Amino acid sequence: MQRIRKGDQVVVIAGRDKGTKGTVLSRVDDRHVIVEGVNVVKKAVRPNPALGIEGGLIDKAMPIDQSNVMLVNPETGKGDRVGFKIVDGKKVRVFKSNGAEVGAKA
């Protein structure tokens, strides 16, 4: 089970975008995630009239290693470590600082 999933709010803890908060858009593989507004690069794109793509420079979000991001605890607004706990026979993610479930509506 992954500690960081699509749709989670995360904060970058290392690299040039350190301190930036964003939403996980997708998981590339078991180690990398794409975060909204983080690790954005300029990419040159060739025009393709058949697909309606204009050429030029575009901004593209590139993958970042999951070890460089932390889940944001909504109670504190800071990055927090994540653990697992069995609740009612199901494995759920919990924050290490206060034991609250990740994604639980308070």
C-alpha positions as a Markdown table, in Angstrom:
| # | Residue | x | y | z |
|---|---|---|---|---|
| 1 | Met | 0.0 | 0.0 | 0.0 |
| 2 | Gln | 1.4 | 3.4 | -1.0 |
| 3 | Arg | 1.9 | 6.1 | 1.6 |
| 4 | Ile | 1.3 | 8.9 | -1.0 |
| 5 | Arg | -1.6 | 8.5 | -3.4 |
| 6 | Lys | -3.2 | 10.5 | -6.2 |
| 7 | Gly | -5.1 | 13.4 | -4.9 |
| 8 | Asp | -3.1 | 13.8 | -1.7 |
| 9 | Gln | -1.9 | 17.3 | -0.6 |
| 10 | Val | 1.9 | 17.2 | -0.2 |
| 11 | Val | 4.7 | 19.6 | 0.6 |
| 12 | Val | 8.1 | 19.4 | -1.0 |
| 13 | Ile | 10.9 | 18.9 | 1.6 |
| 14 | Ala | 14.0 | 18.8 | -0.7 |
| 15 | Gly | 15.2 | 20.3 | -4.0 |
| 16 | Arg | 14.7 | 23.6 | -5.8 |
| 17 | Asp | 10.9 | 23.7 | -5.0 |
| 18 | Lys | 11.4 | 23.1 | -1.3 |
| 19 | Gly | 8.4 | 24.4 | 0.7 |
| 20 | Thr | 6.0 | 24.3 | -2.2 |
| 21 | Lys | 2.6 | 22.7 | -1.5 |
| 22 | Gly | 0.6 | 20.9 | -4.2 |
| 23 | Thr | -1.7 | 18.1 | -5.1 |
| 24 | Val | -0.4 | 14.7 | -6.4 |
| 25 | Leu | -1.7 | 14.5 | -10.0 |
| 26 | Ser | -0.5 | 10.9 | -10.7 |
| 27 | Arg | 2.0 | 8.2 | -9.8 |
| 28 | Val | 4.5 | 7.5 | -12.5 |
| 29 | Asp | 5.8 | 4.3 | -10.9 |
| 30 | Asp | 6.3 | 3.0 | -7.4 |
| 31 | Arg | 9.0 | 5.7 | -6.6 |
| 32 | His | 7.9 | 8.8 | -8.5 |
| 33 | Val | 4.9 | 11.2 | -8.4 |
| 34 | Ile | 3.8 | 14.2 | -10.4 |
| 35 | Val | 2.8 | 17.1 | -8.2 |
| 36 | Glu | 0.9 | 20.1 | -9.5 |
| 37 | Gly | 3.2 | 23.2 | -9.8 |
| 38 | Val | 6.3 | 21.3 | -8.8 |
| 39 | Asn | 9.4 | 20.5 | -10.9 |
| 40 | Val | 8.0 | 22.3 | -13.9 |
| 41 | Val | 10.2 | 22.5 | -17.0 |
| 42 | Lys | 10.0 | 24.2 | -20.4 |
| 43 | Lys | 9.6 | 21.7 | -23.2 |
| 44 | Ala | 9.9 | 22.3 | -26.9 |
| 45 | Val | 7.0 | 20.8 | -28.8 |
| 46 | Arg | 6.7 | 20.4 | -32.6 |
| 47 | Pro | 3.5 | 21.4 | -34.2 |
| 48 | Asn | 1.1 | 18.7 | -35.3 |
| 49 | Pro | -1.8 | 20.1 | -37.3 |
| 50 | Ala | -3.5 | 16.7 | -37.5 |
| 51 | Leu | -3.9 | 16.6 | -33.7 |
| 52 | Gly | -4.4 | 20.4 | -33.4 |
| 53 | Ile | -1.2 | 20.9 | -31.4 |
| 54 | Glu | 0.6 | 24.2 | -31.8 |
| 55 | Gly | 4.4 | 24.2 | -31.7 |
| 56 | Gly | 6.5 | 26.2 | -29.2 |
| 57 | Leu | 7.6 | 26.0 | -25.6 |
| 58 | Ile | 5.2 | 24.5 | -23.0 |
| 59 | Asp | 5.4 | 24.1 | -19.3 |
| 60 | Lys | 5.4 | 20.4 | -18.3 |
| 61 | Ala | 5.4 | 18.9 | -14.8 |
| 62 | Met | 8.1 | 16.3 | -14.4 |
| 63 | Pro | 8.2 | 13.5 | -11.8 |
| 64 | Ile | 9.7 | 14.0 | -8.4 |
| 65 | Asp | 10.9 | 11.2 | -6.1 |
| 66 | Gln | 8.3 | 10.4 | -3.4 |
| 67 | Ser | 11.1 | 10.6 | -0.7 |
| 68 | Asn | 11.2 | 14.4 | -1.4 |
| 69 | Val | 7.6 | 15.0 | -0.5 |
| 70 | Met | 5.6 | 14.7 | 2.7 |
| 71 | Leu | 1.8 | 14.5 | 3.2 |
| 72 | Val | 0.3 | 17.7 | 4.6 |
| 73 | Asn | -1.6 | 17.2 | 7.9 |
| 74 | Pro | -4.7 | 19.4 | 7.6 |
| 75 | Glu | -4.9 | 20.0 | 11.4 |
| 76 | Thr | -1.4 | 21.5 | 11.5 |
| 77 | Gly | -0.8 | 22.6 | 7.9 |
| 78 | Lys | 2.7 | 21.1 | 8.0 |
| 79 | Gly | 4.2 | 18.0 | 6.5 |
| 80 | Asp | 3.8 | 14.8 | 8.5 |
| 81 | Arg | 5.0 | 11.2 | 8.4 |
| 82 | Val | 2.5 | 8.5 | 7.6 |
| 83 | Gly | 2.1 | 5.1 | 9.1 |
| 84 | Phe | -0.5 | 2.3 | 8.8 |
| 85 | Lys | -3.0 | 0.9 | 11.4 |
| 86 | Ile | -5.6 | -1.8 | 11.2 |
| 87 | Val | -9.1 | -0.4 | 11.9 |
| 88 | Asp | -12.2 | -2.6 | 11.6 |
| 89 | Gly | -10.2 | -5.2 | 9.7 |
| 90 | Lys | -9.0 | -2.7 | 7.1 |
| 91 | Lys | -5.5 | -1.2 | 6.7 |
| 92 | Val | -5.7 | 2.6 | 6.9 |
| 93 | Arg | -3.1 | 5.4 | 6.7 |
| 94 | Val | -2.6 | 7.5 | 9.8 |
| 95 | Phe | -0.5 | 10.6 | 10.7 |
| 96 | Lys | 2.4 | 9.8 | 13.0 |
| 97 | Ser | 2.1 | 13.0 | 15.0 |
| 98 | Asn | -1.5 | 12.7 | 16.2 |
| 99 | Gly | -2.7 | 9.3 | 15.0 |
| 100 | Ala | -5.5 | 10.8 | 12.9 |
| 101 | Glu | -6.6 | 9.0 | 9.8 |
| 102 | Val | -5.5 | 10.4 | 6.4 |
| 103 | Gly | -8.5 | 11.7 | 4.5 |
| 104 | Ala | -10.9 | 11.4 | 7.5 |
| 105 | Lys | -13.4 | 14.1 | 7.6 |
| 106 | Ala | -13.2 | 15.9 | 11.0 |
